[in-house]
Amino acid sequence: MFRPRVDWRASLDLTGRVLWYLAIPLAFPLLLAVWYGESVVPFFAAILVTLAVGGALWRLPGDPGQLGPREAFLAVAAIWFLVAAVGAIPFAVTGVGVFAHPINALFESMSGLTTTGATTLQSFSIHGRAILMWRQLIQWLGGLGILILATAILSELGVGGAQLMETESQTRNVDKLTPRIVETARLIWGLYLGLTGLAIAVYYGLGVAGLAPEMDLYNAVAHALTSVATAGFSPEPLSVGAFAPIIQWAVVPFMIAGSTSFVLLYVAINGEPMRLLGNEEFHFYIGTIAVFTAVVAATLAIDPTVTFGTEATLRHAVFNVASMVTTTGYASADFELWSAAAKHMLFVCMFLGGMVGSTSCSIKSLRWLVALKTFRRDLFTSIHPEAVRLVRLSGRPVDEETIRDIYAYLLLSIVLFVLFTGFVIVDSVRVGTNVSEFEAMGAAASTFLNIGPAFGDAGPYGTYDGFSMVTKVAMIILMWIGRIEIIPVLVLFTPSFWRS
């Protein structure tokens, strides 16, 4: 008789706890629905389902064992998928517009939870304010909340807790701020809340001061939730472009902060700013934003079809490059109308990502930095074969196993991106939409790397509703795989994971 080597009860126990506590954030849009006189049924339905399913998984027969690395892989994959499924319930129950189809509802929820920001919405005005706020809130939860919540639920976390944090950060050793990882989780959770509160105060303060009259309290909360989460949903069809330029400038620091390592942000706030300022990955991350901003600004300045002034040119270059590098996915302008050179630069930005240990998605700056340093090392040793040279980050050597893992991850990411691009093109031909190759590449990169906007009909002011249901299902899976960084999902399909 086959007996799996994975303690699935421990995985489902943790999954059940997370689903159970998901009822708490669901109460926020429910209260908003009451306030605005909208239907509360979608949120009551989601609360009942998450309590029922969560409670059932939490109280499965048998004694759940310790949460080891295998159990953590299974739990992380299950948590992200099941929370997205529950998050789709309010959209599906409303049945308004594109949400009348359950695949679109799940697409919106998965896009939210994975902080992708790709949307199928065509008309924002037909949806209630509570539903639109739920789109924002589920992104905030996905930015950092789900993993931190999953970590902090257990009073004692040893290897399993460290593995959960490692799954999100992809670091070999979790740099614990405190002796117990649950306390570390609470500190990071507090920092996340603090940044969100600060963003609300800044955005709303600018509105109250008359500098951005469109920025009321609702919009301030909605955009604070998704800018700190580097997510990208907005209740406005024109995204951040719907607001005054000062709001666009104000959003940039919060996108960058959300895409910075929260561990380093914490130690910087608590009296050690040089650990952040002296960090080599931070230098690389900020440097890539600066370089691509300069290139995009130059392409806009020499483009005769673009009529921005100097300030607007710089603002749109800074904002949209930061949005793409941090994987936030906001837009301050319709860059689909920009030159091919500018759009190609933004396309490259999709593959960069923020720092490890942040809310950012994509490949992450650390992997690119290690790969470049290793490539430079290999060039040197090709000339000097007798030399022994270590790859160092901020003065510390990087072990060769980590370098191999990074190379493997980069290769796997590129292969999946290429395969999915081909899938989008073939499926578009099948249904007669005939998406161009560049548009297919943009959509594949945007969903797999959790960016949000792409090009063509799926551009910054567009929608993914034009893709077939088959492609949308594939995108849902790719968003899920991309957000938890490939390995925790793919490892579940290997026989050795369950047997050896």
C-alpha positions in Angstrom: 0.0 0.0 0.0 1.3 3.4 -1.0 2.0 5.7 2.0 3.2 9.3 1.1 6.2 10.6 2.9 4.5 14.0 3.2 2.5 14.6 6.4 -0.4 16.1 4.4 -2.5 16.6 7.6 0.1 19.1 8.8 -0.1 20.9 5.5 -3.9 21.0 5.5 -4.0 22.0 9.1 -2.0 25.1 8.3 -4.1 25.7 5.2 -7.3 25.4 7.2 -6.1 27.9 9.7 -5.3 30.5 7.0 -8.7 30.0 5.4 -10.4 30.3 8.7 -8.8 33.7 9.5 -9.5 34.9 6.0 -13.0 35.7 7.3 -11.5 38.7 9.2 -10.4 40.7 6.2 -13.6 39.8 4.3 -15.5 41.6 7.0 -14.0 45.0 5.8 -15.7 45.0 2.3 -18.9 43.6 4.0 -19.0 46.7 6.3 -18.3 48.9 3.3 -21.3 47.3 1.5 -23.5 48.1 4.4 -22.1 51.7 4.5 -22.8 52.2 0.7 -26.1 50.4 0.7 -24.8 47.6 -1.5 -25.5 43.9 -1.4 -23.7 42.1 1.5 -24.6 38.6 0.1 -21.3 38.2 -1.9 -19.2 38.7 1.2 -21.4 36.7 3.6 -21.2 33.8 1.1 -17.4 34.1 1.0 -17.2 34.2 4.8 -19.4 31.2 5.2 -17.4 29.2 2.7 -14.0 30.1 4.1 -15.1 29.3 7.7 -16.6 26.0 6.6 -13.7 24.8 4.4 -11.1 26.2 6.8 -12.7 24.6 9.8 -13.0 21.3 8.1 -9.3 21.3 7.1 -8.2 22.5 10.5 -10.1 19.7 12.3 -9.3 16.7 10.1 -9.1 13.4 11.9 -5.7 12.4 13.1 -2.9 14.3 14.7 -1.0 16.7 12.4 2.7 16.3 12.8 5.5 18.8 12.4 5.6 21.2 9.5 8.8 20.2 7.7 10.1 21.4 4.3 7.9 19.1 2.3 4.8 19.9 4.2 5.6 23.6 3.8 5.8 23.3 0.0 2.4 21.6 -0.1 0.9 24.1 2.3 2.2 27.2 0.5 0.8 25.9 -2.9 -2.5 25.0 -1.3 -2.9 28.2 0.6 -2.3 30.4 -2.4 -4.7 28.5 -4.7 -7.5 28.0 -2.1 -7.4 31.6 -0.9 -7.7 32.7 -4.5 -10.7 30.4 -5.0 -12.4 31.8 -1.9 -11.5 35.4 -3.0 -13.3 34.7 -6.3 -16.6 34.1 -4.5 -17.6 37.8 -4.0 -16.9 38.5 -7.7 -18.8 35.4 -8.9 -21.8 35.9 -6.6 -22.3 39.5 -7.9 -22.5 38.1 -11.4 -22.1 41.6 -12.8 -20.4 42.2 -16.2 -17.5 39.9 -16.9 -17.8 38.3 -13.4 -20.8 36.5 -14.6 -18.3 33.9 -15.9 -16.6 32.0 -13.0 -13.3 31.8 -14.9 -13.2 35.6 -15.0 -14.0 35.8 -11.3 -11.1 33.3 -10.5 -8.8 35.2 -12.9 -9.5 38.5 -11.1 -9.0 36.9 -7.7 -5.8 35.0 -8.6 -4.5 38.2 -10.2 -5.3 40.0 -7.0 -3.8 37.5 -4.6 -0.6 37.1 -6.6 -0.3 40.9 -6.8 -0.4 40.7 -10.6 -2.9 43.4 -11.3 -4.1 42.0 -14.7 -7.8 42.6 -15.0 -10.7 41.4 -17.1 -12.9 44.4 -16.1 -14.2 46.4 -19.0 -16.6 48.8 -17.2 -15.7 49.9 -13.7 -18.8 51.9 -13.1 -21.2 48.9 -13.0 -19.4 47.4 -10.0 -20.1 48.4 -6.4 -17.5 50.2 -4.3 -17.3 47.3 -1.9 -16.5 44.8 -4.7 -13.8 47.2 -6.0 -12.3 47.6 -2.6 -12.2 43.8 -2.2 -10.0 43.8 -5.4 -7.7 46.2 -3.6 -7.7 44.3 -0.3 -7.0 40.9 -1.7 -3.9 42.4 -3.3 -2.8 43.8 0.0 -3.2 40.4 1.6 -1.2 38.8 -1.3 1.6 41.3 -1.0 2.9 40.1 2.3 -0.1 39.2 4.4 -0.8 35.6 3.5 2.7 34.2 4.2 3.1 36.3 7.3 -0.3 35.2 8.6 0.5 31.6 7.8 3.8 32.0 9.8 2.4 33.8 12.7 -0.6 31.5 13.3 1.6 28.8 14.9 3.1 29.5 18.3 6.1 27.3 17.6 7.8 27.3 14.2 11.1 25.6 13.7 12.3 24.4 10.3 8.8 24.6 8.9 8.4 28.2 9.6 11.8 29.1 8.3 10.9 27.1 5.1 7.8 29.2 4.6 9.7 32.4 4.8 12.4 30.8 2.6 9.8 29.9 0.0 8.9 33.6 -0.4 12.3 35.1 -0.2 14.3 32.3 -1.9 17.2 32.7 0.4 19.2 29.9 1.9 19.1 31.2 5.4 16.4 33.4 6.8 18.1 36.3 8.6 16.1 36.2 11.8 15.7 39.5 13.5 14.7 37.7 16.7 15.3 34.2 18.0 11.8 33.0 17.0 10.5 33.4 13.5 7.0 34.1 14.7 8.2 37.3 16.3 10.1 38.2 13.1 6.8 37.7 11.2 5.0 40.1 13.6 7.7 42.7 13.2 7.5 42.6 9.4 3.7 42.5 9.6 3.8 45.7 11.8 6.1 47.4 9.3 3.7 46.5 6.5 0.8 48.0 8.3 2.8 51.1 9.2 3.8 51.7 5.5 0.2 51.2 4.5 -1.0 53.7 7.1 1.6 56.2 6.1 0.6 55.9 2.4 -3.1 56.5 3.3 -2.1 59.6 5.3 0.0 61.0 2.5 -2.5 60.4 -0.3 -5.5 61.6 1.7 -3.5 64.6 3.0 -2.7 65.7 -0.5 -6.4 65.4 -1.3 -7.5 67.4 1.7 -4.9 70.1 1.0 -6.5 70.6 -2.4 -3.5 69.5 -4.3 -5.3 66.4 -5.6 -9.1 66.9 -5.3 -9.9 63.6 -6.8 -8.1 61.7 -4.0 -10.8 61.2 -1.4 -10.5 58.8 1.6 -11.8 55.8 -0.4 -9.2 56.2 -3.2 -6.5 57.0 -0.6 -7.2 53.6 1.1 -7.6 51.7 -2.1 -4.3 52.9 -3.6 -2.4 52.7 -0.4 -3.3 49.0 -0.2 -1.9 48.2 -3.6 1.0 50.6 -3.8 2.7 49.1 -0.7 1.8 45.6 -1.9 3.3 46.5 -5.3 0.1 45.1 -6.8 -1.5 47.5 -9.2 -5.2 47.2 -9.1 -7.0 50.6 -9.0 -10.8 51.4 -8.7 -10.1 54.0 -11.4 -10.1 52.9 -15.1 -7.2 55.3 -15.7 -5.2 53.9 -12.8 -3.0 56.5 -11.1 -3.2 58.6 -14.3 -6.7 59.7 -13.0 -5.1 61.8 -10.3 -3.0 65.0 -10.2 0.7 64.7 -11.0 1.6 65.2 -7.3 -0.1 61.9 -6.5 1.9 60.1 -9.1 5.1 61.5 -7.6 3.9 60.5 -4.1 3.1 56.9 -5.2 6.7 56.2 -6.5 8.4 56.1 -3.1 5.8 53.6 -1.8 6.2 51.4 -4.8 10.0 51.4 -4.2 9.6 50.8 -0.5 7.3 47.9 -1.0 9.8 46.4 -3.4 12.7 46.8 -0.9 13.6 44.0 1.5 11.4 44.4 4.6 14.1 42.9 6.8 16.5 45.7 5.7 13.8 48.3 6.0 13.2 47.2 9.5 16.8 47.4 10.6 17.2 50.8 8.8 14.2 52.2 10.7 15.6 50.8 13.9 18.9 52.6 13.8 21.0 50.7 11.2 20.4 52.6 7.9 23.8 51.6 6.6 22.8 48.0 6.4 20.3 49.1 3.7 22.4 51.8 2.1 25.4 49.6 2.0 23.6 46.6 0.6 24.8 45.6 -2.9 21.4 44.3 -4.0 19.8 47.6 -3.0 22.4 49.5 -5.1 21.7 47.3 -8.1 17.9 47.6 -7.6 17.9 51.4 -7.4 20.5 51.6 -10.2 18.4 49.6 -12.6 15.4 52.0 -12.0 17.7 55.0 -12.6 19.2 53.6 -15.8 15.9 52.5 -17.4 14.3 55.8 -16.3 17.0 57.8 -18.2 16.6 55.6 -21.3 12.8 55.8 -21.3 12.9 59.6 -20.7 15.3 60.0 -23.6 13.1 58.0 -25.9 10.1 60.1 -25.0 12.0 63.3 -25.4 13.1 62.5 -28.9 9.7 61.1 -30.0 7.8 63.7 -32.0 4.5 62.1 -31.4 4.8 62.6 -27.6 3.9 66.1 -26.5 4.8 65.9 -22.8 6.7 68.8 -21.2 9.9 68.3 -19.3 8.3 67.6 -16.0 5.7 65.3 -17.4 8.3 63.4 -19.5 10.4 62.8 -16.4 7.4 61.9 -14.3 6.0 59.4 -16.7 9.4 57.8 -17.2 10.1 57.5 -13.5 6.6 56.3 -12.6 6.2 53.7 -15.3 9.7 52.3 -15.0 9.4 52.1 -11.2 5.9 50.5 -11.7 7.4 47.8 -14.0 10.6 47.1 -12.1 8.7 46.8 -8.8 6.0 44.8 -10.6 3.4 47.1 -9.2 1.7 47.6 -12.6 0.2 51.0 -12.1 0.2 53.4 -15.0 0.3 57.2 -15.2 -0.2 57.3 -18.9 -1.2 55.0 -21.7 2.2 53.8 -22.7 0.6 51.7 -25.5 0.7 55.0 -27.5 4.5 55.4 -26.9 7.2 54.5 -29.4 8.4 50.9 -29.9 11.7 51.8 -28.2 10.0 53.0 -25.0 7.7 50.0 -24.9 10.5 47.6 -25.4 12.4 49.1 -22.5 9.3 48.7 -20.3 9.1 45.1 -21.5 12.7 44.4 -20.3 11.8 46.0 -17.0 9.2 43.3 -16.4 12.0 40.7 -15.9 13.9 42.6 -13.3 11.9 42.7 -10.1 12.6 44.2 -6.7 14.6 42.9 -3.8 14.4 39.5 -2.1 12.2 39.6 1.0 9.9 42.3 -0.5 6.4 42.2 -1.8 7.8 42.4 -5.4 7.5 39.5 -7.9 9.4 38.7 -11.1 12.9 37.3 -11.1 14.3 39.7 -8.4 17.4 41.9 -8.5 19.5 39.5 -6.3 19.3 36.7 -8.9 20.4 39.0 -11.7 23.2 40.5 -9.6 24.6 37.1 -8.7 24.3 35.9 -12.3 26.2 38.9 -13.6 28.9 38.6 -10.9 29.2 34.9 -11.7 29.5 35.5 -15.4 32.2 38.1 -14.8 34.0 35.6 -12.5 33.8 32.9 -15.2 35.2 35.3 -17.8 38.2 35.9 -15.5 38.8 32.3 -14.7 38.6 31.5 -18.5 41.7 33.7 -18.9 43.3 32.6 -15.7 42.3 29.0 -15.2 44.6 28.6 -12.2 42.8 31.4 -10.3 40.2 30.8 -7.5 37.8 33.6 -7.2 34.7 33.7 -5.0 31.5 35.5 -5.9 30.7 38.0 -3.1 27.7 40.0 -2.2 28.2 43.0 0.2 31.5 41.4 1.1 30.1 37.9 1.9 30.8 34.9 -0.3 28.0 33.2 -2.2 28.2 29.4 -2.1 28.3 27.5 -5.4 25.1 25.6 -4.6 23.2 28.9 -4.4 24.7 30.0 -7.7 23.6 26.8 -9.4 20.1 27.3 -7.9 19.9 30.8 -9.4 21.1 29.7 -12.8 18.5 26.9 -12.7 15.8 29.3 -11.7 16.7 31.8 -14.5 16.7 29.0 -17.1 13.4 27.6 -15.9 11.8 31.1 -15.9 12.9 31.7 -19.5 11.8 28.3 -20.7 8.3 28.7 -19.1 8.0 32.2 -20.5 8.9 31.1 -24.1 6.6 28.1 -23.9 3.7 30.2 -22.6 4.3 32.9 -25.3 3.9 30.2 -27.9 0.8 28.9 -26.2 -0.8 32.3 -26.3 0.0 32.8 -30.0 -1.3 29.3 -31.0 -4.5 29.7 -28.9 -5.2 33.2 -30.3 -5.0 31.8 -33.8 -7.4 29.0 -32.8 -10.1 31.5 -31.7 -9.3 34.0 -34.4 -8.0 36.9 -32.3 -4.5 36.7 -33.9 -2.5 38.4 -31.1 0.9 39.7 -32.4 4.1 38.1 -31.1 5.1 41.1 -29.1 1.6 41.3 -27.5 1.8 37.6 -26.7 5.3 38.1 -25.1 4.0 41.0 -23.0 0.9 39.0 -21.8 3.0 35.9 -21.0 5.6 37.9 -19.1 3.1 40.1 -17.3 1.0 37.2 -16.0 3.9 34.7 -15.3 6.0 37.4 -13.6 3.0 39.0 -11.9 3.3 42.5 -13.5 -0.2 43.3 -14.6 -0.4 45.5 -17.7 1.0 44.3 -21.0 0.7 45.7 -24.5 -2.0 45.8 -27.2 -5.6 45.1 -25.9 -4.0 44.1 -22.5 -2.2 47.5 -22.2 -2.3 49.7 -19.2 -5.8 51.0 -19.9 -6.9 47.8 -21.5 -8.2 44.4 -20.3 -7.4 40.7 -20.6 -11.0 39.9 -21.3 -10.2 39.5 -25.0 -8.2 36.3 -24.4 -9.9 33.0 -24.7 -11.1 31.1 -21.6 -8.4 28.5 -22.3 -5.7 31.1 -22.3 -7.2 32.7 -19.1 -7.1 29.3 -17.3 -3.4 29.0 -18.3 -2.8 32.5 -17.1 -4.4 31.7 -13.8 -2.1 28.7 -13.3 1.0 30.7 -14.5 0.2 33.6 -12.0 -0.1 31.0 -9.2 3.2 29.3 -10.2 5.0 32.6 -10.7 4.0 34.2 -7.4 5.3 31.4 -5.3 8.4 31.2 -7.5 7.9 28.0 -9.5 9.6 25.4 -7.2 6.8 25.0 -4.5 4.3 24.0 -7.3 6.5 22.0 -9.7 8.0 20.0 -6.9 4.6 18.6 -6.0 4.5 16.9 -9.4 7.7 14.9 -8.9 7.3 11.3 -7.6 10.3 11.7 -5.3 8.5 14.4 -3.4 5.9 12.0 -2.3 7.9 8.7 -2.1 11.5 9.1 -1.2 
